[in-house]
Amino acid sequence: MILALDTSGPVGSVAVAHEGDVLARGVLMQQAGHASELVPTIAAVLDDAGVDRSELTGLVVGEGPGSFTGVRVAAATAKGLSRALDLPLWPVSSLAAAALAVEEGAVRYALFDARAERVYGACYGVGGTQIETLLEPHAGELRDVLDGVVPPGAVFVGDASEKHRAVIEGGGFLVVLHEPEVLLADGLVRYWAAKPDGFGPVEDVGAWEPEYVRASSAERLWG
């Protein structure tokens, strides 16, 4: 029985799943309210699923990249729950969650909007219950992605793929549009169920930090 949560993007999501099957889910539509709404949403989802927090056996959290504040909100909440409930914590790339949240394509290139022409990206091979990371999470400009190595047969997913659909399709690639009900928490559950090689809970929850991929604007200014 696992609890999955992600607030890396404009739409946050929470899911409770048993043996990989989602029992209940919740959506956080207002990005500015993720910090205040996440814990109440978790409580509501557990209630909808008829699951007591004592029945949980693990937590899965979207570790970014994405909104720096949003990534920290989910990470801090997951770390607090892990320590309070003595549960293992599995971090999963939010880009991998986006890739697994859709059904189309055996090769899925996930792109998140990083403002202007900048994006976060990663590419995954998906077959049945298996997932392989073909391109590790990275940050750059959209043109760097399209002019770089795009694995054959890749379809583009994620909010930046929708935002830049015309440019991506103009480059000869296919964009898979997300349905409104597609949630990253569902993708987290699917990744956890697939258990790719090397995937496991963090050893030291207190020392674990999410993957921002690039430095924040404050860190860049300080540097």
C-alpha positions in Angstrom: 0.0 0.0 0.0 1.8 3.1 -1.2 1.2 6.8 -1.3 2.4 8.7 -4.3 2.7 12.5 -4.5 4.1 15.1 -7.0 3.9 18.9 -7.0 6.7 19.6 -9.5 4.4 21.3 -12.1 1.3 23.4 -12.4 -1.0 20.5 -11.5 -0.1 18.5 -8.4 -1.4 15.1 -7.7 -1.7 12.4 -5.0 -2.6 8.7 -5.3 -3.0 5.8 -3.0 -2.3 2.4 -4.6 -2.3 -1.3 -3.5 0.0 -3.6 -5.5 0.2 -1.0 -8.2 -3.5 -0.5 -8.6 -4.7 3.1 -7.8 -7.5 3.1 -5.2 -8.0 6.9 -5.0 -6.4 10.1 -6.3 -6.5 13.8 -5.8 -5.6 16.8 -7.8 -4.1 20.2 -6.8 -5.1 22.6 -9.5 -3.7 25.9 -8.1 0.1 25.8 -8.2 0.3 28.7 -5.6 -1.6 26.6 -3.2 0.4 23.4 -3.4 2.1 24.0 0.0 -1.1 24.6 1.9 -3.3 22.0 0.0 -1.0 19.0 -0.2 -1.4 17.6 3.3 -5.2 18.1 3.3 -5.4 16.4 -0.1 -3.4 13.5 1.1 -5.8 13.1 4.0 -8.8 13.3 1.7 -7.3 10.7 -0.7 -6.6 8.3 2.1 -10.1 8.7 3.3 -11.6 8.2 -0.2 -9.5 5.0 -0.4 -10.6 3.8 3.0 -7.0 3.5 4.0 -5.6 4.4 7.4 -2.1 5.9 7.3 -1.0 3.0 9.5 -1.7 0.7 6.5 0.8 2.4 4.3 4.0 0.5 3.5 5.9 3.1 1.5 6.0 6.5 -0.1 6.8 7.5 -3.7 7.6 11.1 -4.5 8.3 13.0 -7.7 11.8 14.3 -7.1 11.7 16.9 -9.9 12.8 18.6 -12.0 10.2 21.3 -12.2 9.1 24.3 -10.2 11.8 24.7 -7.5 9.2 25.6 -4.9 6.9 22.8 -6.0 9.6 20.2 -5.9 10.6 21.2 -2.4 7.0 21.1 -1.2 6.6 17.4 -2.2 10.0 16.5 -1.0 9.6 18.1 2.4 6.2 16.5 2.9 7.4 13.1 1.8 10.4 13.3 4.1 8.3 14.3 7.0 5.8 11.5 6.4 8.6 9.0 6.0 10.1 9.8 9.3 6.9 10.3 11.2 5.4 7.0 9.9 8.7 5.1 9.6 8.1 4.4 6.0 10.6 3.8 3.1 10.8 6.6 0.6 11.2 6.0 -3.1 12.1 9.1 -5.2 11.3 9.0 -8.9 12.0 11.5 -11.6 8.9 13.6 -12.3 9.9 13.3 -16.0 9.7 9.5 -15.7 6.3 9.9 -14.1 5.1 12.0 -17.0 6.4 9.4 -19.5 4.5 6.6 -17.7 1.4 8.7 -17.2 0.5 8.2 -20.9 -0.1 5.1 -22.8 1.2 6.0 -26.3 4.6 5.2 -27.7 7.3 2.7 -26.8 9.8 5.6 -26.6 8.6 8.7 -24.7 10.6 11.9 -24.5 9.2 14.0 -21.6 9.6 17.7 -21.6 8.7 20.2 -18.8 8.4 23.9 -19.2 11.3 25.8 -17.6 10.1 29.2 -19.0 10.9 31.0 -22.2 12.5 28.5 -24.6 14.1 26.4 -21.8 12.9 22.9 -20.9 13.7 20.0 -18.7 13.8 16.7 -20.6 14.5 13.0 -20.4 13.7 10.0 -22.6 12.4 6.6 -21.6 11.9 3.3 -23.3 8.7 1.7 -22.1 7.7 -1.9 -22.8 5.0 -3.7 -20.9 5.9 -3.3 -17.2 9.5 -2.4 -18.0 11.1 1.0 -18.2 14.6 2.0 -19.4 16.2 5.5 -19.1 17.5 6.3 -22.6 18.4 10.0 -21.9 19.0 11.1 -18.3 17.1 14.2 -17.0 18.7 17.4 -18.4 18.1 21.1 -18.8 18.5 23.3 -21.9 16.7 25.0 -24.6 14.1 23.4 -26.8 16.3 23.7 -29.9 19.1 21.8 -28.1 16.7 18.9 -27.6 15.4 18.9 -31.2 18.9 19.3 -32.7 20.4 16.7 -30.4 20.0 13.0 -30.0 16.3 12.0 -30.1 16.0 8.2 -30.0 14.2 6.7 -33.0 10.4 6.5 -32.7 10.2 8.9 -29.7 7.0 10.7 -29.0 7.0 13.9 -27.0 4.9 14.2 -23.8 4.7 16.7 -20.9 3.6 20.3 -20.6 6.4 21.8 -22.6 5.6 19.4 -25.4 2.1 20.8 -25.5 3.3 24.4 -25.2 5.8 24.0 -28.1 3.7 21.5 -30.1 4.0 23.5 -33.4 7.8 23.7 -33.2 8.2 20.0 -32.2 5.8 18.8 -34.9 7.5 21.1 -37.4 10.7 19.3 -36.6 9.1 16.0 -37.7 8.2 14.6 -34.3 4.9 13.5 -32.7 3.4 15.1 -29.7 1.1 13.1 -27.5 -1.4 15.4 -25.8 -2.3 14.6 -22.2 -5.9 13.9 -21.3 -7.2 16.0 -18.4 -7.2 13.0 -16.1 -3.5 12.2 -16.7 -1.7 12.7 -13.4 1.9 12.4 -12.5 1.0 10.5 -9.3 -0.3 7.7 -11.5 3.0 7.6 -13.4 4.9 7.4 -10.1 2.8 4.4 -9.1 3.5 2.7 -12.5 7.2 3.4 -12.1 7.2 1.9 -8.6 5.4 -1.2 -9.8 7.8 -1.7 -12.7 10.8 -1.5 -10.3 13.6 -0.9 -12.8 17.1 -2.2 -12.1 18.8 -0.2 -9.4 15.5 1.3 -8.1 15.1 1.4 -4.4 14.3 3.5 -1.4 16.7 6.2 -0.2 19.1 5.0 2.6 19.1 8.2 4.5 15.8 10.1 4.3 17.1 13.1 6.3 20.1 13.6 3.9 18.1 13.0 0.7 17.5 16.0 -1.6 15.4 16.2 -4.8 16.9 16.5 -8.3 16.6 20.1 -9.4 18.8 19.3 -12.5 19.9 23.0 -12.7 20.6 25.6 -10.1 17.9 28.0 -9.0 18.0 31.6 -10.0 19.0 32.6 -6.5 21.9 30.1 -6.6 23.0 31.4 -10.1 22.9 35.0 -8.9 24.9 34.1 -5.7 27.5 32.2 -7.8 
